[in-house]
Amino acid sequence: MRTNEFALRLLSIAEKDLLDIIEYLAAQSPSAAHTVADQVETQLRALQRHPFLGRVPYDTKLARMSYRVLVVGDYLIFYKVRRKAVLVYSIIHGARDILPLLDEL
């Protein structure tokens, strides 16, 4: 049986981003941390089935770099679609200055 799902790969920086977010939230409210973790996990699974679910960023530099962005609550998941894979580069709070963070990748 063939599957239409794409492979999903979180780069190490994206894994660290997610861990940092969950740890920060857990210190404030364990239930909020759990909620955000569930929301992100659900949306990452959705990206496996629908890799173009996110939009092209409004910033032209990010768009030229082939990023796509998926909004999950207050967080932005930046990823690229390559062949049959979704590569997650970063998970960032929407209030942060995003360009310098993505330039470092």
C-alpha positions in Angstrom: 0.0 0.0 0.0 1.4 3.4 -1.0 1.2 6.4 1.3 1.0 10.0 0.3 2.6 11.1 3.5 5.9 13.0 3.4 8.8 12.2 5.7 9.0 14.8 8.5 12.4 15.8 9.8 13.0 18.3 12.6 16.4 19.8 12.3 18.3 19.8 15.6 17.7 23.5 16.1 14.0 23.0 15.6 14.0 20.2 18.2 15.8 22.6 20.6 13.4 25.4 19.8 10.5 23.1 20.7 12.1 21.8 23.9 12.9 25.4 25.0 9.3 26.5 24.4 7.9 23.6 26.3 10.3 24.0 29.2 9.6 27.8 29.4 5.9 27.2 29.4 6.0 24.4 31.9 7.7 26.7 34.4 4.8 29.0 34.1 1.9 26.5 33.6 2.3 22.8 32.9 -1.1 22.7 31.3 -0.2 25.4 28.9 3.0 23.5 28.0 1.0 20.4 27.4 -1.5 22.2 25.2 1.2 23.9 23.0 3.1 20.6 22.7 -0.1 18.8 21.5 -1.0 21.6 19.1 2.5 21.6 17.5 2.5 17.8 17.3 -0.9 17.8 15.6 0.2 20.4 13.1 3.5 18.6 12.3 1.5 15.4 11.6 -0.8 17.5 9.3 2.3 18.7 7.4 3.2 15.1 6.7 -0.1 14.7 4.9 -0.4 18.2 3.5 3.1 19.7 3.2 1.9 22.9 1.5 -0.6 23.6 4.4 1.5 26.6 5.5 1.9 29.7 3.5 4.8 31.4 1.8 6.1 34.1 4.2 5.3 37.7 3.5 8.9 38.6 3.8 10.4 38.3 0.3 13.8 37.3 1.6 12.3 34.3 3.4 10.2 33.5 0.4 13.2 33.5 -1.9 14.9 31.1 0.6 12.0 28.7 -0.1 10.6 28.8 3.5 7.0 28.1 4.3 5.4 29.1 7.6 2.7 27.4 9.5 1.1 29.4 12.4 0.3 27.4 15.5 -1.2 29.7 18.2 1.6 32.2 19.0 4.3 30.1 17.3 5.6 30.0 13.8 6.9 26.7 12.3 9.4 27.5 9.5 9.9 24.6 7.1 10.9 23.7 3.5 9.5 21.0 1.3 12.1 18.9 -0.4 11.0 16.1 -2.7 9.0 13.8 -0.4 10.2 15.4 2.9 9.2 18.3 5.1 12.2 19.8 6.8 11.4 21.8 9.9 14.1 24.5 10.4 12.8 26.4 13.4 9.8 26.9 15.7 9.7 30.5 16.9 7.4 32.7 19.0 5.7 35.1 16.6 6.8 38.2 18.7 10.5 37.5 18.1 12.7 39.1 15.4 12.6 36.2 12.9 15.0 37.2 10.1 18.2 37.1 12.1 17.2 33.7 13.6 16.6 32.2 10.2 19.7 33.8 8.6 21.7 31.7 11.1 20.4 28.4 9.8 
